[in-house]
């Protein structure tokens, strides 16, 4: 298949749904985690969940890069944005992520020069256009977006743009997955692997899930037929008693990943000893910071930031949603006190957030009879 509408063919979708039904055992409950928030939105946008038998349950993982940013890191961003002479740049999703008192959009309303950009190169261009101002780019995302940040920093160095710096909040996918698998309150039967991250890292980094935890993993694309095909592959592994890493998204994901992107990341970034994840706490070696070779472009070293850990609001259950322990509609403030217009937690803010997916596609409750 070559065209996107072919991956949305309803006839093929019903055929895959029938194959899924033939693979499940009556009376057995299957719980599969889609790691990436992009999968979550595709599942509910296209009604993939409605094609599954009642005993196949999909739960959401920590693969939304905006959702995992803790409130203390937002406070650091707001503190830099408020400093005189600073132009603070970020992606649109980050503007409304709540800190302990304010978000970046509120800081902008109060007079801070906060600008939305579509790429780190936009931020670098702003720095070139404003040589008398300090321009800071708030970098977020998994390995998917880290190479673009790294390449931008390399260009800033090569072009000697001295008024540009990066507040790095990039994270890596393997450590939180290992933390989830070690969690005693979550039982999973398999993983729909994150296709976007895998375009950079490849399929091999997920081998530990199959080897150490005996769980099937299928790297999947983001169209409805991709997701249904991945579920067929996972259930086929379970039925055969296999635990392997399979790559359904071969049209995009090479098994070895993007070697050039990995090389650039290794040059510009280094692992942080500890990094805090919203709802998951501190996870060792899960975050990236700028390497010593790029220390002069590190906003955390250039500016004074609070660096204080801030507890999540008690009413917000983003942590449980990110871990797949509860569904968004089970949160006590979902759709009432917490909406996309007035979010309490990050899962309702981000375009990849599970709560936003449930809210936008009308999933305020889900009751199904188990076969």
C-alpha positions as CSV (number, residue, x, y, z in Angstrom):
1,X,0.0,0.0,0.0
2,X,1.3,3.5,-0.9
3,X,-1.5,6.0,-0.1
4,X,-2.9,7.0,3.3
5,X,-6.5,6.2,2.4
6,X,-5.4,2.6,1.8
7,X,-4.4,2.4,5.5
8,X,-7.9,3.5,6.4
9,X,-9.9,1.0,4.3
10,X,-12.9,-0.1,6.3
11,X,-13.2,-3.5,4.6
12,X,-9.7,-4.4,5.5
13,X,-10.3,-3.0,9.0
14,X,-13.3,-5.3,9.5
15,X,-11.2,-8.2,8.2
16,X,-8.4,-7.5,10.7
17,X,-11.0,-7.2,13.5
18,X,-12.3,-10.6,12.5
19,X,-8.8,-12.0,12.7
20,X,-8.4,-10.5,16.2
21,X,-11.6,-12.1,17.3
22,X,-10.3,-15.5,16.1
23,X,-7.1,-15.1,18.1
24,X,-8.5,-14.4,21.5
25,X,-9.4,-17.0,24.1
26,X,-13.0,-16.7,25.6
27,X,-12.8,-15.8,29.2
28,X,-9.2,-14.5,29.0
29,X,-8.6,-10.7,29.4
30,X,-5.8,-9.1,27.3
31,X,-4.3,-5.8,28.3
32,X,-2.1,-4.1,25.7
33,X,-0.4,-0.8,26.2
34,X,0.0,1.7,23.3
35,X,3.1,3.6,24.4
36,X,2.7,6.6,22.2
37,X,0.1,9.3,22.5
38,X,-0.1,9.5,18.8
39,X,-1.5,5.9,18.9
40,X,-4.0,6.9,21.6
41,X,-5.4,9.7,19.4
42,X,-5.6,7.5,16.3
43,X,-7.4,4.7,18.3
44,X,-10.2,7.0,19.4
45,X,-10.3,9.2,16.3
46,X,-10.9,6.2,14.0
47,X,-12.9,4.1,16.5
48,X,-10.3,1.3,16.6
49,X,-11.3,0.4,20.1
50,X,-14.9,-0.3,18.9
51,X,-13.6,-3.0,16.5
52,X,-12.0,-5.0,19.3
53,X,-13.6,-7.8,21.3
54,X,-14.5,-6.8,24.8
55,X,-11.7,-8.8,26.4
56,X,-9.0,-6.9,24.5
57,X,-8.3,-3.7,26.5
58,X,-6.0,-0.9,25.4
59,X,-4.3,1.2,28.0
60,X,-2.2,4.3,27.6
61,X,1.5,4.6,28.3
62,X,4.0,7.5,29.1
63,X,4.8,8.3,25.5
64,X,3.4,11.8,25.4
65,X,6.4,14.2,25.7
66,X,4.4,17.2,27.0
67,X,2.5,15.1,29.5
68,X,5.6,13.9,31.3
69,X,7.0,17.3,32.0
70,X,6.8,18.0,35.8
71,X,5.5,21.3,37.2
72,X,9.0,22.2,38.5
73,X,10.4,22.2,35.0
74,X,7.6,24.5,33.9
75,X,8.5,26.8,36.7
76,X,12.1,26.9,35.5
77,X,10.8,27.9,32.0
78,X,8.6,30.6,33.4
79,X,11.4,32.0,35.5
80,X,13.7,32.3,32.5
81,X,10.9,33.8,30.3
82,X,10.3,36.6,32.9
83,X,14.0,37.7,32.9
84,X,14.6,41.1,31.2
85,X,15.9,40.9,27.6
86,X,14.8,37.3,27.1
87,X,12.8,36.0,24.2
88,X,11.5,32.6,25.2
89,X,10.4,30.2,22.5
90,X,8.6,26.9,22.7
91,X,6.1,24.6,20.8
92,X,2.5,25.5,21.1
93,X,1.6,22.6,23.4
94,X,3.9,23.9,26.1
95,X,2.3,27.3,26.4
96,X,-0.6,26.1,28.5
97,X,1.1,23.4,30.6
98,X,0.5,24.4,34.2
99,X,3.3,25.2,36.6
100,X,2.9,25.7,40.3
101,X,1.4,29.2,39.8
102,X,1.5,30.1,36.2
103,X,1.9,28.7,32.7
104,X,4.0,30.3,29.9
105,X,0.9,31.7,28.3
106,X,0.1,33.6,31.5
107,X,3.7,34.8,31.7
108,X,3.3,36.1,28.2
109,X,0.0,37.9,29.1
110,X,1.9,39.5,32.0
111,X,4.5,40.9,29.7
112,X,7.1,38.2,29.1
113,X,8.2,37.8,25.4
114,X,7.1,34.2,24.9
115,X,6.8,33.1,21.3
116,X,5.5,29.9,19.7
117,X,7.7,28.2,17.2
118,X,7.3,25.2,14.9
119,X,10.9,24.0,15.1
120,X,14.2,24.9,17.0
121,X,15.4,26.4,13.7
122,X,12.6,29.0,14.0
123,X,14.1,29.9,17.4
124,X,17.6,30.2,16.0
125,X,16.3,32.5,13.3
126,X,14.7,34.7,16.0
127,X,18.1,34.8,17.7
128,X,19.8,35.9,14.5
129,X,17.2,38.6,14.0
130,X,17.5,39.9,17.6
131,X,21.3,39.9,18.3
132,X,20.8,42.2,21.3
133,X,18.3,39.8,23.0
134,X,18.8,36.4,24.7
135,X,16.7,33.8,22.9
136,X,16.0,30.5,24.7
137,X,14.4,27.4,23.1
138,X,12.4,25.0,25.4
139,X,13.4,21.6,24.0
140,X,11.0,18.7,24.7
141,X,10.3,15.3,23.3
142,X,11.6,11.8,23.1
143,X,14.3,10.6,20.8
144,X,12.0,11.6,17.9
145,X,12.6,15.4,18.3
146,X,16.0,15.3,20.0
147,X,18.0,15.1,16.7
148,X,16.4,18.4,15.4
149,X,17.4,20.1,18.6
150,X,21.0,18.7,18.3
151,X,21.4,19.8,14.7
152,X,20.1,23.3,15.6
153,X,22.7,23.6,18.4
154,X,25.4,22.5,16.0
155,X,24.3,25.2,13.6
156,X,24.2,27.8,16.3
157,X,27.8,26.8,17.2
158,X,29.0,26.8,13.5
159,X,27.3,30.2,12.8
160,X,28.6,31.7,16.1
161,X,25.1,32.7,17.4
162,X,26.1,33.6,20.9
163,X,22.7,34.8,22.1
164,X,21.0,31.5,21.6
165,X,20.5,28.8,24.3
166,X,18.4,25.7,25.0
167,X,16.5,24.6,28.1
168,X,16.7,20.9,27.5
169,X,13.8,18.6,28.6
170,X,14.4,15.8,26.2
171,X,13.7,12.3,27.6
172,X,14.3,8.7,26.5
173,X,11.8,6.0,26.1
174,X,13.4,2.8,27.6
175,X,13.8,3.8,31.3
176,X,10.1,4.7,31.9
177,X,9.0,1.5,30.2
178,X,11.3,-0.5,32.5
179,X,9.9,1.4,35.5
180,X,6.4,0.5,34.4
181,X,7.3,-3.2,34.0
182,X,8.7,-3.2,37.5
183,X,5.5,-1.6,38.9
184,X,3.5,-4.0,41.0
185,X,0.1,-2.4,40.2
186,X,0.1,-2.9,36.5
187,X,-0.2,-6.2,34.5
188,X,0.3,-6.0,30.8
189,X,0.2,-8.7,28.1
190,X,2.0,-6.8,25.4
191,X,3.1,-3.4,23.9
192,X,2.2,-1.5,20.8
193,X,5.6,0.1,20.3
194,X,6.1,3.8,19.6
195,X,6.6,4.2,15.8
196,X,7.9,7.7,15.9
197,X,10.6,7.0,18.5
198,X,11.6,3.8,16.7
199,X,12.3,5.8,13.5
200,X,15.3,7.1,15.4
201,X,16.3,4.4,17.8
202,X,15.1,1.4,15.7
203,X,13.5,-1.8,17.1
204,X,16.4,-3.3,19.0
205,X,16.2,-1.0,22.2
206,X,12.9,-2.7,23.0
207,X,14.3,-6.2,23.0
208,X,14.7,-6.0,26.8
209,X,10.9,-6.2,27.1
210,X,10.8,-9.5,25.3
211,X,14.0,-10.9,26.9
212,X,13.6,-9.8,30.5
213,X,9.9,-9.6,30.9
214,X,8.5,-12.1,28.3
215,X,6.2,-9.5,26.8
216,X,5.5,-9.2,23.0
217,X,6.3,-5.9,21.4
218,X,5.2,-4.8,18.0
219,X,6.4,-1.4,16.6
220,X,3.4,0.1,14.8
221,X,2.4,2.9,12.5
222,X,-0.3,5.4,13.2
223,X,-3.1,4.6,10.8
224,X,-6.0,2.4,11.9
225,X,-4.9,-0.6,9.9
226,X,-1.4,-0.3,11.3
227,X,-2.8,-0.5,14.9
228,X,-5.1,-3.4,14.1
229,X,-2.3,-5.3,12.3
230,X,-0.1,-4.7,15.4
231,X,-2.8,-6.1,17.7
232,X,-3.1,-9.2,15.4
233,X,0.7,-9.7,15.6
234,X,0.7,-9.3,19.4
235,X,-2.1,-11.7,19.9
236,X,-0.4,-14.1,17.5
237,X,2.7,-14.1,19.7
238,X,0.7,-14.7,22.8
239,X,-1.2,-17.6,21.2
240,X,2.1,-19.1,20.1
241,X,3.8,-18.6,23.4
242,X,6.3,-16.3,21.9
243,X,7.8,-13.0,23.2
244,X,9.5,-11.1,20.4
245,X,10.0,-7.6,19.1
246,X,8.4,-7.3,15.7
247,X,8.3,-4.4,13.3
248,X,5.0,-3.7,11.7
249,X,6.1,-0.2,10.6
250,X,8.9,-1.4,8.3
251,X,8.0,1.2,5.6
252,X,9.4,3.8,8.0
253,X,11.4,2.1,10.8
254,X,14.7,0.4,10.1
255,X,15.7,-2.2,12.7
256,X,19.0,-0.3,13.4
257,X,17.3,3.1,13.6
258,X,18.7,6.3,12.1
259,X,22.4,6.0,12.7
260,X,23.2,9.6,11.7
261,X,20.6,11.0,14.1
262,X,21.9,8.8,16.9
263,X,25.4,10.0,16.2
264,X,24.4,13.7,16.4
265,X,22.5,13.1,19.6
266,X,25.5,11.4,21.2
267,X,27.7,14.4,20.3
268,X,25.4,17.1,21.7
269,X,23.6,15.4,24.6
270,X,24.5,13.3,27.6
271,X,22.3,11.4,30.1
272,X,21.2,13.1,33.3
273,X,21.7,10.9,36.4
274,X,18.1,11.6,37.4
275,X,15.1,13.2,35.8
276,X,11.7,13.7,37.2
277,X,8.6,12.5,35.2
278,X,5.2,13.8,36.0
279,X,3.3,11.1,37.9
280,X,6.2,8.7,37.7
281,X,8.8,10.4,39.9
282,X,12.5,10.4,39.4
283,X,13.8,7.8,36.9
284,X,17.6,7.3,36.6
285,X,19.3,8.1,33.3
286,X,16.0,8.9,31.5
287,X,16.6,12.5,30.6
288,X,19.0,14.3,28.4
289,X,21.1,17.4,29.0
290,X,23.6,19.3,26.9
291,X,27.1,17.8,27.0
292,X,30.0,19.7,28.4
293,X,31.1,20.5,24.8
294,X,27.8,22.5,24.4
295,X,27.7,23.9,27.9
296,X,27.8,27.5,26.6
297,X,24.5,26.9,24.9
298,X,22.8,25.4,28.0
299,X,20.1,27.8,29.4
300,X,20.3,26.0,32.7
301,X,23.9,27.1,33.1
302,X,23.3,30.5,31.6
303,X,20.4,31.5,33.8
304,X,19.4,31.1,37.4
305,X,16.5,28.7,37.6
306,X,14.5,27.6,40.7
307,X,15.2,23.9,40.1
308,X,12.6,23.0,42.8
309,X,10.5,19.9,42.7
310,X,6.8,20.7,42.8
311,X,4.1,18.2,43.8
312,X,1.2,17.7,41.3
313,X,-2.2,19.0,42.2
314,X,-4.0,16.5,44.4
315,X,-7.1,16.5,42.2
316,X,-5.1,15.5,39.1
317,X,-4.5,11.8,38.3
318,X,-2.2,12.3,35.3
319,X,0.3,10.0,36.9
320,X,-2.2,7.1,37.0
321,X,-3.3,7.8,33.4
322,X,0.3,7.9,32.2
323,X,1.0,4.5,33.9
324,X,-2.2,3.0,32.4
325,X,-3.6,2.3,35.9
326,X,-6.8,4.2,35.2
327,X,-8.6,5.5,32.1
328,X,-9.0,9.2,31.8
329,X,-12.7,9.2,32.5
330,X,-12.0,7.5,35.8
331,X,-10.2,10.7,37.0
332,X,-12.5,12.6,39.4
333,X,-11.9,15.9,37.6
334,X,-12.0,14.7,34.0
335,X,-14.4,16.7,31.9
336,X,-15.6,18.8,34.8
337,X,-12.9,20.8,36.6
338,X,-10.3,19.7,34.0
339,X,-11.0,20.4,30.3
340,X,-8.8,21.4,27.3
341,X,-9.9,25.0,27.9
342,X,-9.0,24.9,31.6
343,X,-6.6,22.0,32.2
344,X,-5.4,20.9,35.5
345,X,-3.0,18.3,34.2
346,X,-0.8,17.9,31.2
347,X,-2.7,14.9,29.8
348,X,-5.5,17.3,29.0
349,X,-3.3,19.9,27.4
350,X,-1.2,18.1,24.9
351,X,-2.3,17.1,21.4
352,X,-1.0,13.7,22.3
353,X,-2.4,13.5,25.8
354,X,-4.7,10.6,26.6
355,X,-7.2,12.8,28.5
356,X,-7.4,15.2,25.5
357,X,-8.1,12.2,23.2
358,X,-10.9,10.9,25.4
359,X,-12.4,14.4,25.8
360,X,-12.1,15.4,22.1
361,X,-13.6,12.1,20.8
362,X,-16.4,11.9,23.4
363,X,-15.1,9.0,25.5
364,X,-16.5,10.1,28.8
365,X,-17.3,6.5,29.9
366,X,-16.6,3.1,28.6
367,X,-18.6,0.0,29.8
368,X,-18.1,-3.2,27.9
369,X,-19.2,-6.7,28.7
370,X,-16.2,-9.1,29.0
371,X,-16.6,-12.2,26.8
